[in-house]
Amino acid sequence: MAGAAGRLLHAATLLTAETRTRNPYAQALLTAALAHTYAVWNRLRDEDPYDLARRDLAGRFARGAWRHHGGQGGVLAVLTPQERLVVVLRLYEGVAEEQVAALLGLSEARVRAVCARSVATLRAAARGATGAAA
Amino acid sequence: MSRYEDKEAAVRRLLDTPHPPVPRDLALRAAERGARRLHHARRVRRVLWALGAVAVLAFVVWASMTRPWEVPPAETTPPLEGW
């Protein structure tokens, strides 16, 4: 459970584009998602609690994303909230494309396009950072 | 295709930084909040059931008093003729 909480908090921190040491929004998101999981625990039928918490977390962030627009830091700060959602679910959590599409209410082609665009943006940002450092 | 997958792998490595420390009381707070939500939902359900029971009881009392299924007595009497 502690490992799962750490992993989910990392995902939430990536979503809100906060830093590792200062992530009040991510903590609030995770607390709400875990509370939801606790409340429906007895109604679970062959469902993975981790998957449930992750879905709730993603849905919560999607509904309140406008509040976090323009993050304070973190590696995904250059992306929009929706791009962050897709990148975290697809690449960090490894959720299947069709599940991400269903969760966010997008088509699979759109998810693929957003993912490709975000990867390109992140690569360009990383290249720019190393170029500036060198 | 493989070049794109290489890029994806690079982004994955970028995301795979050490996890942030989870506050000690976060799980406790979440459990408390979940329990509060459960209690609240239970209370709401109980109130709704009580309201439904009261409605059924009121209907039964009203129906047994007014007996709407009985044909009301005729209000007009046929004219008396032939006296």
Backbone of each chain as ProteinMPNN parsed JSONL, in Angstrom:
{"seq_chain_A": "MAGAAGRLLHAATLLTAETRTRNPYAQALLTAALAHTYAVWNRLRDEDPYDLARRDLAGRFARGAWRHHGGQGGVLAVLTPQERLVVVLRLYEGVAEEQVAALLGLSEARVRAVCARSVATLRAAARGATGAAA", "coords_chain_A": {"N_chain_A": [[0.835, -1.199, 0.0], [1.968, 1.225, 0.777], [3.899, 1.538, -1.197], [2.275, 1.755, -3.439], [0.947, 4.136, -2.841], [3.077, 5.933, -2.925], [3.79, 5.726, -5.624], [1.433, 6.616, -6.856], [1.34, 9.187, -5.829], [3.561, 10.26, -7.032], [2.716, 10.176, -9.694], [0.55, 11.953, -9.494], [1.908, 14.271, -8.803], [3.372, 14.691, -11.112], [1.25, 15.239, -12.815], [0.136, 17.637, -11.779], [2.236, 19.221, -12.193], [4.06, 19.875, -10.175], [6.745, 20.2, -7.79], [9.021, 17.734, -6.419], [9.38, 18.087, -3.726], [7.552, 19.966, -2.952], [4.306, 19.706, -3.066], [1.417, 20.369, -2.726], [-1.096, 20.373, -4.114], [-1.052, 17.96, -5.472], [-0.996, 16.215, -3.315], [-3.479, 16.741, -2.185], [-5.142, 15.873, -4.253], [-4.48, 13.141, -4.307], [-5.285, 12.361, -1.74], [-8.058, 12.751, -1.925], [-8.689, 10.921, -3.942], [-7.939, 8.5, -2.743], [-9.684, 8.5, -0.595], [-12.1, 8.223, -1.922], [-11.724, 5.658, -2.984], [-11.63, 4.217, -0.609], [-14.251, 4.624, 0.272], [-15.8, 3.226, -1.581], [-14.963, 0.685, -1.267], [-16.216, -1.665, -0.304], [-17.959, -2.204, -2.306], [-16.548, -3.111, -4.399], [-15.984, -5.243, -7.154], [-14.102, -7.722, -8.226], [-12.397, -5.76, -9.096], [-9.484, -3.806, -9.593], [-8.131, -2.171, -6.898], [-6.073, -0.321, -7.089], [-6.175, 0.473, -9.756], [-8.685, 1.632, -9.73], [-8.304, 3.807, -7.955], [-6.44, 5.211, -9.445], [-7.909, 5.845, -11.725], [-9.859, 7.49, -10.588], [-8.258, 9.538, -9.639], [-7.225, 10.568, -12.068], [-9.612, 11.388, -13.278], [-10.493, 13.313, -11.46], [-8.43, 15.189, -11.712], [-8.813, 15.894, -14.374], [-11.3, 17.133, -14.283], [-10.806, 19.348, -12.69], [-8.786, 20.691, -13.965], [-8.245, 23.24, -14.939], [-7.491, 24.735, -12.804], [-4.882, 24.159, -12.347], [-3.462, 25.07, -14.438], [-0.501, 25.924, -16.1], [1.987, 25.035, -14.505], [4.068, 24.924, -11.52], [6.524, 23.848, -11.724], [8.574, 20.927, -12.178], [8.937, 18.106, -14.468], [7.022, 18.074, -16.462], [6.05, 20.58, -16.89], [6.018, 22.086, -19.202], [3.93, 21.23, -20.697], [0.388, 21.151, -21.605], [-2.479, 20.742, -19.358], [-4.087, 18.583, -20.355], [-2.322, 17.256, -22.076], [-0.45, 16.49, -20.21], [-1.959, 14.671, -18.714], [-2.394, 12.617, -20.614], [0.25, 11.843, -21.171], [1.157, 10.979, -18.636], [-0.632, 8.88, -18.045], [-0.327, 7.169, -20.288], [2.492, 6.81, -20.718], [3.862, 6.854, -18.222], [2.222, 5.359, -16.396], [1.474, 3.365, -18.109], [-1.037, 2.707, -19.18], [-3.447, 1.239, -21.36], [-4.049, 2.373, -24.733], [-6.762, 2.525, -25.606], [-8.093, 2.486, -23.199], [-7.261, 4.863, -21.993], [-8.376, 6.618, -23.813], [-11.116, 6.13, -23.413], [-11.34, 6.895, -20.764], [-10.779, 9.63, -20.819], [-12.594, 10.552, -22.588], [-11.943, 10.843, -25.297], [-11.052, 10.225, -28.752], [-9.263, 7.297, -29.928], [-7.355, 7.859, -31.841], [-6.933, 10.52, -31.382], [-5.819, 10.482, -28.821], [-3.428, 9.207, -29.455], [-2.294, 11.12, -31.103], [-2.052, 13.341, -29.38], [-0.271, 12.277, -27.552], [2.002, 11.825, -29.157], [2.58, 14.467, -29.89], [3.135, 15.567, -27.381], [5.378, 14.102, -26.649], [7.163, 15.001, -28.565], [7.262, 17.725, -27.854], [8.379, 17.538, -25.276], [10.857, 16.399, -25.881], [11.973, 18.401, -27.4], [12.1, 20.43, -25.496], [13.871, 19.279, -23.662], [16.129, 19.084, -25.248], [16.587, 21.756, -25.706], [17.189, 22.586, -23.099], [19.548, 21.138, -22.52], [21.101, 22.165, -24.535], [21.271, 24.817, -23.767], [22.648, 24.484, -21.404], [25.076, 23.481, -22.268]], "CA_chain_A": [[0.0, 0.0, 0.0], [2.835, 2.405, 0.84], [4.509, 1.669, -2.514], [1.236, 2.242, -4.357], [0.707, 5.545, -2.532], [4.221, 6.682, -3.45], [3.7, 5.753, -7.081], [0.312, 7.48, -7.228], [1.689, 10.578, -5.508], [4.475, 10.692, -8.09], [1.879, 10.448, -10.877], [-0.224, 13.176, -9.236], [2.836, 15.399, -8.843], [3.645, 14.938, -12.532], [0.045, 15.839, -13.402], [-0.04, 19.025, -11.353], [3.491, 19.919, -12.513], [4.672, 20.404, -8.962], [8.056, 19.595, -7.569], [9.022, 16.554, -5.565], [9.371, 18.466, -2.314], [6.417, 20.837, -2.64], [3.228, 19.25, -3.956], [0.151, 20.358, -1.981], [-2.231, 19.996, -4.966], [-0.965, 16.523, -5.734], [-1.39, 15.513, -2.09], [-4.939, 16.865, -2.041], [-5.728, 14.972, -5.256], [-4.309, 11.743, -3.894], [-6.135, 12.119, -0.567], [-9.446, 12.619, -2.379], [-8.83, 9.666, -4.698], [-7.883, 7.374, -1.796], [-10.926, 8.525, 0.185], [-13.122, 7.627, -2.787], [-11.477, 4.219, -3.034], [-12.043, 3.674, 0.693], [-15.713, 4.67, 0.397], [-16.462, 2.22, -2.43], [-14.201, -0.557, -1.106], [-17.098, -2.827, -0.119], [-18.731, -2.435, -3.528], [-15.637, -3.556, -5.449], [-16.171, -6.62, -7.631], [-12.993, -8.124, -9.109], [-11.731, -4.594, -9.651], [-8.203, -3.518, -8.963], [-8.248, -0.898, -6.16], [-5.076, 0.63, -7.599], [-6.721, 1.01, -11.0], [-9.807, 2.499, -9.348], [-7.748, 5.047, -7.407], [-5.784, 5.925, -10.538], [-8.977, 6.419, -12.566], [-10.471, 8.599, -9.853], [-7.256, 10.612, -9.632], [-7.184, 11.17, -13.404], [-10.88, 12.082, -13.498], [-10.476, 14.504, -10.613], [-7.534, 16.184, -12.306], [-9.415, 16.355, -15.629], [-12.407, 18.043, -13.969], [-10.327, 20.592, -12.084], [-7.479, 20.96, -14.572], [-8.016, 24.672, -15.176], [-6.877, 25.338, -11.616], [-3.432, 23.897, -12.301], [-2.842, 25.471, -15.702], [0.744, 26.615, -15.849], [2.499, 24.465, -13.269], [5.162, 25.664, -10.886], [7.803, 23.186, -11.946], [8.41, 19.537, -12.591], [9.409, 17.871, -15.834], [5.952, 18.199, -17.443], [5.482, 21.931, -16.793], [5.882, 22.707, -20.524], [2.749, 20.673, -21.38], [-0.938, 21.549, -21.11], [-3.013, 19.714, -18.458], [-4.529, 17.38, -21.074], [-1.126, 16.545, -22.542], [0.142, 15.852, -19.026], [-2.782, 13.495, -18.394], [-2.135, 11.552, -21.58], [1.622, 11.353, -21.011], [1.298, 10.227, -17.384], [-1.373, 7.618, -18.119], [0.206, 6.29, -21.329], [3.916, 6.49, -20.648], [4.323, 6.524, -16.861], [1.435, 4.276, -15.826], [1.366, 2.281, -19.081], [-2.435, 2.337, -19.427], [-3.663, 1.006, -22.79], [-4.543, 3.544, -25.459], [-8.231, 2.593, -25.639], [-8.574, 2.829, -21.848], [-7.037, 6.304, -21.815], [-9.371, 7.303, -24.642], [-12.416, 6.021, -22.755], [-11.298, 7.643, -19.504], [-10.757, 11.067, -21.06], [-13.632, 10.928, -23.541], [-11.333, 11.217, -26.579], [-10.888, 9.084, -29.651], [-7.927, 6.714, -29.797], [-6.442, 8.588, -32.734], [-6.622, 11.795, -30.716], [-4.876, 10.166, -27.744], [-2.132, 8.936, -30.083], [-1.765, 12.393, -31.613], [-1.641, 14.159, -28.227], [0.917, 11.636, -26.98], [3.135, 12.1, -30.06], [2.901, 15.883, -29.794], [3.755, 15.827, -26.08], [6.735, 13.54, -26.685], [7.985, 15.932, -29.355], [7.476, 18.939, -27.05], [9.31, 17.234, -24.181], [12.185, 16.191, -26.459], [12.496, 19.706, -27.795], [12.425, 21.159, -24.263], [15.079, 18.673, -23.091], [17.247, 19.457, -26.108], [16.855, 23.161, -25.442], [17.817, 22.708, -21.78], [20.936, 20.675, -22.597], [21.81, 23.098, -25.404], [21.559, 26.014, -22.987], [23.641, 24.153, -20.393], [26.36, 23.208, -22.899]], "C_chain_A": [[0.871, 1.251, 0.0], [3.48, 2.642, -0.517], [3.53, 2.242, -3.507], [0.99, 3.723, -4.111], [1.84, 6.407, -3.073], [4.15, 6.832, -4.95], [2.581, 6.697, -7.535], [0.632, 8.946, -6.941], [2.658, 11.126, -6.547], [3.683, 11.045, -9.349], [1.114, 11.754, -10.697], [0.676, 14.404, -9.313], [3.228, 15.737, -10.275], [2.467, 15.66, -13.175], [-0.058, 17.317, -13.049], [1.201, 19.859, -11.637], [4.05, 20.608, -11.281], [6.012, 19.708, -8.758], [7.949, 18.499, -6.524], [8.859, 16.935, -4.084], [8.159, 19.313, -1.951], [5.274, 20.491, -3.577], [1.886, 19.208, -3.225], [-1.049, 19.933, -2.834], [-2.238, 18.49, -5.201], [-1.394, 15.735, -4.5], [-2.894, 15.578, -1.887], [-5.649, 15.937, -3.012], [-5.662, 13.531, -4.788], [-5.193, 11.427, -2.691], [-7.579, 11.905, -0.995], [-9.652, 11.289, -3.102], [-8.826, 8.462, -3.762], [-9.15, 7.331, -0.948], [-12.061, 7.907, -0.621], [-12.959, 6.109, -2.825], [-11.919, 3.554, -1.733], [-13.565, 3.573, 0.764], [-16.387, 3.585, -0.439], [-15.823, 0.841, -2.264], [-15.114, -1.784, -1.028], [-17.901, -3.146, -1.369], [-17.854, -2.961, -4.654], [-15.946, -4.992, -5.84], [-15.074, -6.939, -8.63], [-12.308, -6.919, -9.739], [-10.447, -4.363, -8.887], [-8.323, -2.186, -8.228], [-7.268, 0.143, -6.673], [-5.593, 1.3, -8.865], [-7.856, 1.989, -10.711], [-9.295, 3.852, -8.843], [-7.121, 5.878, -8.521], [-6.823, 6.592, -11.443], [-9.604, 7.621, -11.888], [-9.544, 9.818, -9.847], [-7.254, 11.34, -10.975], [-8.465, 11.963, -13.665], [-10.946, 13.364, -12.712], [-9.608, 15.594, -11.223], [-8.165, 16.75, -13.575], [-10.523, 17.362, -15.344], [-11.916, 19.375, -13.438], [-9.043, 21.1, -12.704], [-7.2, 22.453, -14.717], [-7.313, 25.334, -13.988], [-5.36, 25.193, -11.617], [-2.727, 24.357, -13.561], [-1.604, 26.31, -15.426], [1.311, 26.182, -14.517], [3.687, 25.252, -12.745], [6.519, 25.028, -11.15], [7.575, 21.761, -12.368], [8.737, 19.372, -14.058], [8.319, 18.129, -16.87], [5.354, 19.605, -17.488], [5.274, 22.564, -18.168], [4.622, 22.241, -21.236], [1.467, 21.269, -20.824], [-1.465, 20.437, -20.203], [-3.431, 18.439, -19.193], [-3.338, 16.565, -21.577], [-0.469, 15.813, -21.384], [-0.61, 14.578, -18.669], [-2.437, 12.333, -19.317], [-0.746, 10.973, -21.367], [1.747, 10.505, -19.758], [0.589, 8.876, -17.487], [-0.723, 6.666, -19.115], [1.628, 5.856, -21.006], [4.378, 6.145, -19.235], [3.562, 5.331, -16.302], [1.248, 3.123, -16.812], [-0.06, 1.802, -19.293], [-2.632, 2.225, -20.941], [-4.328, 2.218, -23.432], [-6.071, 3.656, -25.395], [-8.785, 2.925, -24.263], [-8.401, 4.313, -21.562], [-8.096, 7.076, -22.575], [-10.733, 7.285, -23.953], [-12.453, 6.882, -21.505], [-11.41, 9.143, -19.748], [-11.835, 11.511, -22.037], [-13.068, 11.426, -24.856], [-11.321, 9.995, -27.483], [-9.457, 8.564, -29.518], [-6.913, 7.452, -30.653], [-6.002, 9.897, -32.081], [-5.609, 11.552, -29.594], [-3.489, 9.955, -28.318], [-1.482, 10.249, -30.527], [-1.253, 13.256, -30.458], [-0.357, 13.608, -27.627], [2.144, 11.966, -27.827], [3.568, 13.557, -29.941], [3.623, 16.187, -28.48], [5.177, 15.294, -26.053], [7.657, 14.482, -27.439], [8.297, 17.185, -28.546], [8.515, 18.694, -25.958], [10.73, 17.064, -24.707], [12.813, 17.542, -26.811], [12.932, 20.497, -26.563], [13.712, 20.621, -23.657], [16.304, 19.078, -23.907], [17.624, 20.917, -25.85], [17.597, 23.354, -24.126], [19.273, 22.278, -21.844], [21.758, 21.621, -23.469], [22.195, 24.364, -24.64], [22.66, 25.744, -21.968], [25.017, 24.006, -21.022], [27.015, 24.473, -23.424]], "O_chain_A": [[0.563, 2.225, -0.687], [3.607, 3.784, -0.957], [3.879, 3.099, -4.319], [0.839, 4.491, -5.061], [1.6, 7.485, -3.616], [4.409, 7.904, -5.495], [2.754, 7.474, -8.474], [0.25, 9.835, -7.702], [2.596, 12.302, -6.906], [3.933, 12.066, -9.989], [1.031, 12.566, -11.619], [0.27, 15.45, -9.821], [3.398, 16.905, -10.624], [2.651, 16.575, -13.978], [-0.31, 18.152, -13.918], [1.226, 21.058, -11.36], [4.461, 21.767, -11.33], [6.356, 18.759, -9.462], [6.934, 18.354, -5.843], [8.272, 16.188, -3.301], [7.773, 19.378, -0.784], [5.255, 20.916, -4.732], [1.277, 18.145, -3.11], [-1.925, 19.217, -2.351], [-3.279, 17.836, -5.14], [-2.07, 14.713, -4.614], [-3.516, 14.6, -1.471], [-6.634, 15.29, -2.656], [-6.645, 12.793, -4.858], [-5.786, 10.351, -2.623], [-8.251, 10.999, -0.502], [-10.662, 10.615, -2.9], [-9.598, 7.521, -3.945], [-9.639, 6.251, -0.616], [-12.883, 7.163, -0.085], [-13.936, 5.369, -2.713], [-12.505, 2.471, -1.745], [-14.11, 2.58, 1.247], [-17.437, 3.073, -0.05], [-16.111, -0.071, -3.039], [-14.815, -2.821, -1.621], [-18.463, -4.235, -1.485], [-18.349, -3.23, -5.749], [-16.145, -5.853, -4.982], [-15.118, -6.47, -9.768], [-11.701, -7.039, -10.803], [-10.335, -4.679, -7.702], [-8.591, -1.165, -8.86], [-7.572, 1.336, -6.698], [-5.476, 2.513, -9.039], [-7.976, 3.032, -11.354], [-9.786, 4.905, -9.25], [-7.254, 7.101, -8.54], [-6.654, 7.734, -11.872], [-9.853, 8.645, -12.523], [-9.978, 10.957, -10.022], [-7.279, 12.57, -11.022], [-8.418, 13.069, -14.204], [-11.398, 14.39, -13.22], [-9.986, 16.765, -11.252], [-8.068, 17.95, -13.831], [-10.675, 18.339, -16.077], [-12.524, 20.414, -13.696], [-8.292, 21.844, -12.074], [-6.05, 22.882, -14.628], [-6.635, 26.35, -14.137], [-4.643, 25.974, -10.991], [-1.542, 24.082, -13.751], [-1.632, 27.261, -14.644], [1.143, 26.87, -13.511], [4.235, 26.121, -13.423], [7.553, 25.615, -10.831], [6.501, 21.418, -12.863], [8.808, 20.346, -14.808], [8.63, 18.379, -18.035], [4.28, 19.806, -18.054], [4.456, 23.473, -18.31], [4.27, 22.793, -22.278], [1.449, 21.821, -19.724], [-0.969, 19.311, -20.258], [-3.164, 17.336, -18.717], [-3.345, 15.336, -21.511], [0.005, 14.686, -21.527], [-0.011, 13.547, -18.363], [-2.215, 11.21, -18.864], [-0.571, 9.754, -21.378], [2.361, 9.439, -19.787], [1.132, 7.851, -17.073], [-0.579, 5.478, -18.825], [1.933, 4.663, -21.019], [5.196, 5.242, -19.058], [4.171, 4.392, -15.79], [0.899, 2.016, -16.401], [-0.281, 0.62, -19.558], [-2.068, 3.004, -21.71], [-5.056, 2.974, -22.789], [-6.611, 4.737, -25.161], [-9.827, 3.572, -24.155], [-9.273, 4.947, -20.968], [-8.65, 8.054, -22.074], [-11.424, 8.302, -23.912], [-13.463, 7.523, -21.212], [-12.058, 9.853, -18.978], [-11.985, 12.705, -22.295], [-13.634, 12.328, -25.474], [-11.552, 8.873, -27.034], [-8.56, 9.276, -29.065], [-5.765, 7.647, -30.254], [-4.853, 10.32, -32.213], [-4.659, 12.318, -29.432], [-2.497, 10.44, -27.774], [-0.282, 10.456, -30.35], [-0.167, 13.829, -30.535], [0.535, 14.364, -27.241], [3.191, 12.339, -27.299], [4.761, 13.857, -29.896], [4.586, 16.953, -28.45], [6.078, 15.935, -25.512], [8.785, 14.736, -27.017], [9.432, 17.661, -28.537], [9.406, 19.513, -25.735], [11.69, 17.516, -24.083], [13.992, 17.793, -26.563], [13.978, 21.147, -26.564], [14.553, 21.39, -23.192], [17.365, 19.374, -23.358], [18.801, 21.272, -25.783], [18.514, 24.171, -24.033], [20.145, 22.953, -21.296], [22.936, 21.863, -23.207], [23.279, 24.915, -24.827], [23.492, 26.606, -21.685], [26.022, 24.357, -20.403], [28.109, 24.414, -23.987]]}, "seq_chain_B": "MSRYEDKEAAVRRLLDTPHPPVPRDLALRAAERGARRLHHARRVRRVLWALGAVAVLAFVVWASMTRPWEVPPAETTPPLEGW", "coords_chain_B": {"N_chain_B": [[9.286, 4.105, -37.059], [10.519, 2.724, -34.956], [12.162, 4.701, -34.16], [10.4, 6.525, -33.075], [9.527, 5.018, -30.921], [11.881, 4.885, -29.478], [12.051, 7.532, -28.687], [9.791, 7.676, -27.071], [10.632, 5.949, -25.051], [12.715, 7.423, -24.023], [11.321, 9.589, -22.936], [9.917, 8.203, -21.027], [11.998, 7.467, -19.311], [12.637, 9.969, -18.457], [10.424, 10.566, -16.92], [10.673, 8.809, -14.892], [11.601, 9.503, -12.215], [12.845, 9.621, -8.792], [10.378, 8.725, -6.333], [8.169, 11.083, -4.733], [8.239, 11.792, -1.191], [5.721, 10.271, 0.775], [3.404, 11.883, 2.819], [3.104, 11.097, 6.292], [0.571, 11.072, 7.456], [-1.217, 10.972, 5.409], [-2.584, 8.721, 4.375], [-4.149, 8.129, 6.557], [-5.757, 10.424, 6.78], [-7.122, 10.195, 4.371], [-8.532, 7.836, 4.819], [-10.17, 8.621, 6.924], [-11.702, 10.577, 5.68], [-12.965, 9.056, 3.713], [-14.465, 7.345, 5.34], [-16.156, 9.187, 6.521], [-17.591, 9.994, 4.299], [-18.876, 7.601, 3.679], [-20.52, 7.301, 5.972], [-22.12, 9.541, 5.663], [-23.438, 8.968, 3.251], [-24.854, 6.743, 4.056], [-26.546, 7.86, 5.975], [-28.078, 9.581, 4.402], [-29.37, 7.705, 2.781], [-30.876, 6.391, 4.693], [-32.618, 8.409, 5.573], [-34.039, 8.856, 3.201], [-35.348, 6.385, 2.886], [-36.963, 6.442, 5.156], [-38.595, 8.629, 4.541], [-39.915, 7.588, 2.31], [-41.329, 5.482, 3.51], [-43.041, 6.921, 5.202], [-44.538, 8.27, 3.269], [-45.883, 6.142, 2.014], [-47.39, 5.206, 4.145], [-49.005, 7.445, 4.67], [-50.449, 7.52, 2.303], [-51.9, 5.13, 2.455], [-53.516, 5.598, 4.721], [-55.002, 7.818, 3.864], [-56.299, 6.683, 1.631], [-57.832, 4.694, 2.82], [-59.565, 6.251, 4.216], [-60.913, 7.981, 2.38], [-61.687, 6.232, 0.389], [-61.385, 5.989, -2.618], [-61.986, 4.182, -4.624], [-64.614, 3.415, -4.525], [-67.831, 3.751, -6.022], [-69.188, 6.938, -6.227], [-72.185, 8.082, -4.558], [-75.108, 8.638, -6.515], [-75.608, 11.907, -7.73], [-77.705, 13.13, -8.942], [-81.131, 12.585, -8.981], [-83.378, 10.451, -10.708], [-86.085, 11.955, -12.564], [-89.279, 12.177, -11.007], [-92.121, 10.734, -12.168], [-95.518, 10.294, -13.22], [-97.208, 10.259, -11.034]], "CA_chain_B": [[8.489, 3.598, -35.938], [11.379, 2.428, -33.808], [12.7, 5.981, -33.672], [9.39, 7.096, -32.191], [9.538, 4.259, -29.661], [13.055, 5.346, -28.735], [11.706, 8.808, -28.052], [8.89, 7.351, -25.959], [11.436, 5.371, -23.961], [13.469, 8.524, -23.42], [10.387, 10.339, -22.084], [9.645, 7.339, -19.86], [13.131, 7.616, -18.388], [12.519, 11.332, -17.905], [9.361, 10.563, -15.9], [10.956, 7.833, -13.838], [12.446, 10.065, -11.167], [12.47, 9.063, -7.487], [9.041, 9.123, -5.875], [8.141, 12.033, -3.612], [7.87, 11.141, 0.077], [4.291, 10.361, 1.1], [3.225, 12.312, 4.219], [2.729, 9.979, 7.15], [-0.844, 11.061, 7.839], [-2.068, 11.09, 4.223], [-3.492, 7.57, 4.303], [-5.098, 8.262, 7.677], [-6.725, 11.458, 6.401], [-7.97, 9.65, 3.302], [-9.454, 6.857, 5.411], [-11.178, 9.365, 7.693], [-12.613, 11.228, 4.742], [-13.78, 8.006, 3.108], [-15.43, 6.88, 6.338], [-17.16, 10.229, 6.674], [-18.463, 9.93, 3.122], [-19.724, 6.412, 3.838], [-21.554, 7.609, 6.972], [-23.037, 10.521, 5.083], [-24.286, 8.274, 2.262], [-25.767, 5.868, 4.803], [-27.552, 8.699, 6.602], [-28.982, 10.05, 3.348], [-30.196, 6.575, 2.37], [-31.837, 6.112, 5.767], [-33.642, 9.464, 5.535], [-34.892, 8.635, 2.032], [-36.208, 5.243, 3.184], [-37.972, 6.893, 6.124], [-39.544, 9.469, 3.812], [-40.742, 6.696, 1.498], [-42.251, 4.764, 4.398], [-44.064, 7.888, 5.63], [-45.41, 8.532, 2.13], [-46.744, 4.969, 1.825], [-48.34, 5.182, 5.261], [-49.972, 8.526, 4.465], [-51.338, 7.127, 1.217], [-52.805, 4.075, 2.935], [-54.498, 6.223, 5.617], [-55.883, 8.652, 3.041], [-57.129, 5.821, 0.786], [-58.832, 3.986, 3.627], [-60.553, 7.21, 4.68], [-61.765, 8.513, 1.308], [-62.097, 5.107, -0.465], [-61.638, 6.517, -3.968], [-62.402, 3.136, -5.578], [-66.059, 3.193, -4.479], [-68.602, 4.648, -6.885], [-69.882, 7.898, -5.375], [-73.644, 8.034, -4.714], [-75.586, 9.486, -7.602], [-75.978, 13.233, -7.233], [-79.006, 13.525, -9.533], [-82.133, 11.519, -8.924], [-84.222, 10.495, -11.9], [-87.326, 12.702, -12.309], [-90.452, 11.386, -10.615], [-93.24, 11.008, -13.074], [-96.619, 9.337, -13.159], [-97.911, 10.239, -9.742]], "C_chain_B": [[9.364, 3.375, -34.721], [11.984, 3.727, -33.268], [11.712, 6.631, -32.715], [9.375, 6.353, -30.86], [10.751, 4.61, -28.81], [12.746, 6.639, -27.989], [10.778, 8.582, -26.863], [9.668, 6.815, -24.777], [12.227, 6.466, -23.259], [12.572, 9.33, -22.486], [10.065, 9.531, -20.845], [10.762, 7.466, -18.836], [13.064, 8.972, -17.691], [11.506, 11.356, -16.748], [9.742, 9.726, -14.693], [11.939, 8.381, -12.813], [12.036, 9.456, -9.828], [11.119, 9.589, -7.011], [9.13, 10.163, -4.773], [7.762, 11.305, -2.328], [6.39, 11.355, 0.372], [4.165, 10.804, 2.552], [2.643, 11.175, 5.049], [1.214, 9.897, 7.36], [-1.769, 11.079, 6.631], [-3.072, 9.941, 4.142], [-4.562, 7.671, 5.384], [-6.183, 9.276, 7.34], [-7.683, 10.932, 5.348], [-8.991, 8.678, 3.886], [-10.555, 7.557, 6.191], [-12.215, 9.986, 6.77], [-13.53, 10.199, 4.081], [-14.85, 7.526, 4.062], [-16.536, 7.906, 6.53], [-18.139, 10.199, 5.5], [-19.407, 8.744, 3.207], [-20.865, 6.69, 4.8], [-22.603, 8.538, 6.41], [-23.991, 9.823, 4.113], [-25.309, 7.395, 2.976], [-26.902, 6.675, 5.422], [-28.584, 9.166, 5.567], [-29.925, 8.927, 2.925], [-31.278, 6.292, 3.419], [-32.976, 7.129, 5.752], [-34.59, 9.24, 4.368], [-35.847, 7.461, 2.27], [-37.334, 5.652, 4.129], [-39.03, 7.731, 5.431], [-40.486, 8.606, 2.977], [-41.768, 5.97, 2.342], [-43.382, 5.681, 4.842], [-45.05, 8.154, 4.503], [-46.379, 7.373, 1.923], [-47.818, 4.933, 2.911], [-49.427, 6.238, 5.069], [-50.961, 8.15, 3.37], [-52.362, 6.101, 1.691], [-53.904, 4.686, 3.818], [-55.511, 7.03, 4.813], [-56.834, 7.767, 2.241], [-58.2, 5.139, 1.615], [-59.89, 4.949, 4.147], [-61.478, 7.666, 3.561], [-62.288, 7.419, 0.391], [-62.404, 5.556, -1.89], [-62.101, 5.46, -4.963], [-63.908, 2.879, -5.549], [-66.783, 4.197, -5.366], [-69.353, 5.634, -5.992], [-71.399, 7.792, -5.581], [-74.114, 9.026, -5.777], [-76.039, 10.833, -7.059], [-77.311, 13.701, -7.81], [-79.956, 12.347, -9.421], [-82.996, 11.604, -10.185], [-85.549, 11.206, -11.599], [-88.478, 11.781, -11.997], [-91.613, 11.736, -11.515], [-94.326, 9.972, -12.825], [-97.285, 9.229, -11.809], [-99.317, 10.72, -9.897]], "O_chain_B": [[9.022, 3.772, -33.607], [12.28, 3.839, -32.078], [12.094, 7.206, -31.695], [9.231, 6.964, -29.802], [10.674, 4.633, -27.582], [13.122, 6.818, -26.83], [10.934, 9.19, -25.804], [9.4, 7.179, -23.633], [12.388, 6.437, -22.039], [12.984, 9.711, -21.391], [9.95, 10.077, -19.748], [10.505, 7.559, -17.636], [13.387, 9.106, -16.511], [11.691, 12.053, -15.75], [9.201, 9.91, -13.603], [12.989, 7.786, -12.573], [10.978, 8.834, -9.739], [10.764, 10.743, -7.254], [10.058, 10.134, -3.965], [7.041, 10.308, -2.371], [5.869, 12.462, 0.239], [4.749, 10.178, 3.436], [1.81, 10.401, 4.58], [0.644, 8.808, 7.432], [-2.984, 11.19, 6.793], [-4.255, 10.153, 3.876], [-5.726, 7.342, 5.158], [-7.367, 9.038, 7.574], [-8.888, 11.177, 5.405], [-10.161, 8.688, 3.504], [-11.719, 7.159, 6.14], [-13.418, 9.937, 7.023], [-14.725, 10.441, 3.911], [-15.998, 7.32, 3.67], [-17.705, 7.552, 6.684], [-19.347, 10.356, 5.675], [-20.583, 8.847, 2.859], [-22.022, 6.376, 4.518], [-23.801, 8.367, 6.634], [-25.199, 10.054, 4.146], [-26.467, 7.307, 2.568], [-28.059, 6.256, 5.409], [-29.789, 9.151, 5.817], [-31.12, 9.148, 2.731], [-32.427, 5.997, 3.089], [-34.145, 6.771, 5.898], [-35.802, 9.408, 4.508], [-37.019, 7.531, 1.901], [-38.491, 5.273, 3.945], [-40.223, 7.573, 5.691], [-41.692, 8.848, 2.933], [-42.93, 5.848, 1.957], [-44.544, 5.276, 4.86], [-46.255, 8.255, 4.738], [-47.566, 7.594, 1.684], [-48.989, 4.667, 2.641], [-50.611, 5.972, 5.274], [-52.157, 8.421, 3.481], [-53.545, 6.195, 1.366], [-55.077, 4.338, 3.683], [-56.717, 6.942, 5.044], [-58.03, 8.048, 2.168], [-59.344, 5.015, 1.178], [-60.995, 4.526, 4.486], [-62.691, 7.737, 3.753], [-63.257, 7.653, -0.332], [-63.556, 5.509, -2.321], [-62.566, 5.808, -6.049], [-64.436, 2.206, -6.434], [-66.389, 5.36, -5.446], [-70.081, 5.215, -5.092], [-71.846, 7.446, -6.675], [-73.568, 10.122, -5.905], [-76.757, 10.904, -6.062], [-77.97, 14.567, -7.235], [-79.587, 11.219, -9.747], [-83.302, 12.694, -10.667], [-86.08, 11.074, -10.497], [-88.648, 10.739, -12.629], [-92.029, 12.891, -11.606], [-94.063, 8.9, -12.281], [-97.869, 8.195, -11.485], [-100.063, 10.773, -8.919]]}, "name": "protein", "num_of_chains": 2, "seq": "MAGAAGRLLHAATLLTAETRTRNPYAQALLTAALAHTYAVWNRLRDEDPYDLARRDLAGRFARGAWRHHGGQGGVLAVLTPQERLVVVLRLYEGVAEEQVAALLGLSEARVRAVCARSVATLRAAARGATGAAAMSRYEDKEAAVRRLLDTPHPPVPRDLALRAAERGARRLHHARRVRRVLWALGAVAVLAFVVWASMTRPWEVPPAETTPPLEGW"}
